[in-house]
Amino acid sequence: MSARHRSAKGTSPLIWFGVLFLTACAAITSCAVKEPASVEGTWVITSSVAPGISAMEPEDTKTMLGQSFQYSTDNVVLGQTQCGQTKWHEKKLSEKDFQIEYKVSFAQLGIVANKISRFDIECHGENVPGQSVLVASKERAFTLWDGVFFQMEKTEAIAQ
């Protein structure tokens, strides 16, 4: 091989390109297999629990039943509110931390885990139901609105 086809250290530029390409592919692949957050998916309100004082009348809680909330990294839809791409913040809460913050025990909500994940979602500065999600399991979560805990169940994605 002639000198003009070799780098200063004697290695072909084609080899350097191959190493760089494989390194970039490995980095991209590791990012692509990132596990989705437990909140991602479509959730539907199935019931409600008002363990204390609530600003919502019992009749009004019934209007929330069946509402769906869709969470993904590129779009969040909270009921009828389209948030688009948003940021969310995850915080793990033990049962003790949860009880201190919400004045409600896991038992009152039927949560059998020893901790939950709370996701707080930003939505264009609006304050709408579904912005705070308490994920109790892969299939069950709660959102809190006006002192009422609305239980949500994860469903298959709803076609638009």
Secondary structure, DSSP 8 states (H G I E B T S, - for coil): --GGGS-TTS--HHHHHHHHHHHHHHHHHHHHT----TT-EEEEEEEEE--S--SS-HHHHHTTTT-EEEE-SS-EEETTEEEES--EEEEEEEHHHHHHHHS--HHHHT--SSEEEEEEE--TT---TTSEEEE-SSSEEEEEETTEEEEEEEE-----
